[in-house]
Structures are given as C-alpha cells and as structure tokens.
Amino acid sequence: MQEPYDHLVTVDLASGCIRVFRIMPDGKRVLFTEYPLPNDENVGWTDRVTELAHALGEDLLIDSPVTRKHLSL
C-alpha cells in the first residue's frame, strides 16, 4: 500500500477556487487538485454546486490510499 497521507481542503475567495492538498507524512503540502468556485449565479444548492460536491467527494475518496484499501478499490 502507498504510504498514507491526509488531505487539506482550502477555499481561496481571492482567486475563486477550492484547492485540495495532500499532506505528506513529513508535513509537506502537495497540491492534488483545484476546482473553480461556482460563480455568483450559482447561489443556493444548484446543479453546479451538486457537481462540485460530487467531484470533490469522489476525488478525495479515490485519492486516499487508506480508503482505497478499505473499500478494495
């Protein structure tokens, strides 16, 4: 199994994105992925917000070595 690591999810309003970092065992942050924040037209729980939530959750589950092992993925 790949060495386990954690994830850190940050929201950067200034650049308009959500970033996901891998936090390696030595504490180093490695950018895993980023998503643009939905624009102001997507207020409330819109389809765009649902898509973002789905993609974020799926990426976190699939990227986690511990979760992949636990789910036999």
C-alpha positions in Angstrom: 0.0 0.0 0.0 1.1 3.5 -0.7 2.3 5.5 2.3 -0.9 7.1 3.9 -1.4 10.9 3.7 -4.1 13.3 4.7 -5.9 15.9 2.7 -6.4 19.6 3.4 -9.2 21.4 1.6 -8.8 25.2 1.3 -11.1 27.9 -0.1 -9.4 30.8 -1.7 -12.0 33.5 -2.3 -9.4 35.9 -3.8 -8.6 33.5 -6.6 -12.0 31.9 -6.7 -11.0 28.3 -6.2 -11.1 25.4 -3.9 -7.7 23.7 -3.5 -7.0 20.2 -2.2 -3.6 19.4 -0.9 -2.1 16.1 0.1 -0.4 16.4 3.5 2.5 14.0 3.3 3.9 12.2 6.4 6.8 14.7 6.6 4.3 17.6 6.7 4.9 18.8 3.2 1.8 20.1 1.3 1.5 18.9 -2.3 -1.3 20.3 -4.5 -3.5 17.5 -5.6 -6.3 19.3 -7.5 -8.3 22.5 -7.6 -11.8 23.5 -8.6 -13.2 26.9 -9.6 -15.8 28.2 -7.2 -19.2 28.4 -8.7 -19.9 32.0 -9.7 -22.5 34.3 -8.2 -25.2 33.0 -10.5 -24.9 29.7 -8.6 -26.4 30.8 -5.3 -28.0 28.1 -3.3 -27.8 24.4 -4.0 -27.7 24.5 -7.8 -26.7 21.8 -10.3 -23.2 23.3 -10.4 -22.8 23.1 -6.7 -24.0 19.5 -6.8 -21.5 18.7 -9.5 -18.7 20.3 -7.5 -19.6 18.4 -4.3 -19.7 15.1 -6.2 -16.4 15.7 -7.9 -14.7 16.8 -4.6 -16.0 13.8 -2.7 -15.1 11.3 -5.4 -11.6 12.7 -5.8 -11.0 12.6 -2.0 -12.2 9.0 -1.7 -10.3 7.7 -4.8 -7.1 9.6 -3.8 -6.9 8.2 -0.3 -4.7 5.1 0.0 -6.4 4.1 3.2 -9.9 4.4 1.7 -8.9 2.5 -1.4 -7.6 -0.3 0.7 -10.6 -0.3 3.0 -13.0 -0.4 0.0 -10.8 -2.8 -2.0 -10.5 -0.3 -4.9 
